[in-house]
């Protein structure tokens, strides 16, 4: 089902309802009730903020008619979160038995770590990261504990890691899992060796199981580059940045800034922090404002991000009818010939695989 671009009225209500609980409310909704509650509900669903909205709904009695639908959606999400926790416990036990180093990217551990509730974020698939030399051992372990490989490599031996970025699996309950051996399809976007990342992994407790996750600096860089590469078309990604920034331990933002300078990632990190300020009123550090003032590229990227957030969507929830170029936005994230070459090659492969069938 396609969706039209959001109106200013719907955007204002969306931001007021999507303010995470661990951030002081900063948005005053319009004086009038939403002009189109169905558009608002669809916007909350496609942006992954239904559970956040349910927590804020008590402050807006004029939206009482939305409560049954939001509560039903949150209940489904909570059940899915419990299923994800159960799967992660099995994966942890299986990979530990085979001595495969790993960690979880985003997902339920991020929700527990930063929101204090495993079901506060929309639960999607499970993303795990292992070093390239362990992908076949991880594949064997996952298949052995009930995961079924799907996609291009569904049958036969798993190809060498250099030929793919992620391998998808599905469980009997339809939960999906993606096995990664690097953080992004483009290895030159966030060039951190997977082995080093896993050596510095921290842990989150889920259902009595300690699940490894990225360390705090790597996590913030990963979330910033992930959102930037996709032009921030989902508000939940900005909510994550806002929660982390607002509750960051002393020194975290400074450490992440220094790491971004070393790695040429100031643009994505600044976008993340400035969007969190513009949309959710979480103050961005002075260096991000300084970059915004002097960098026309940064201002254009932020403009494109907001266009992506409120744009019309296709049946799969992807932005359509954008004025800005999504490819140009991706290429502008950092200045590196290798990064540009990989990004162009990835886009060409995507277009080839999704070309219309010949009549």
Secondary structure, DSSP 8 states (H G I E B T S, - for coil): --B----HHHHHHHHHHS--TTS-------SS--S-HHHHHHHHHHTT-HHHHHHHGGG-GGGGGGHHHHHHHHHHHHHHHHHHHHHHHHHHHHHHHTT---EEESHHHHHHHHHS-TTSS----EEEE--GGGHHHHHHHHHHTT-EEESTTSSSS---GGG-SEEEEE-TTS-EEEEESSSSSSTTTS---HHHHHHT-EEEEETTEEEEE--HHHHHHHHHHHHHHTTT-SHHHHHHHHHHHHT--TTHHHHHHHHHHHHT-HHHHHHHHHHHHHHH-----HHHHHHHHH-HHHHHHHHHHHHHHHSEE-TTS-EES-SS-HHHHHHTT---HHHHHHHHHHHHHHHHHT-----
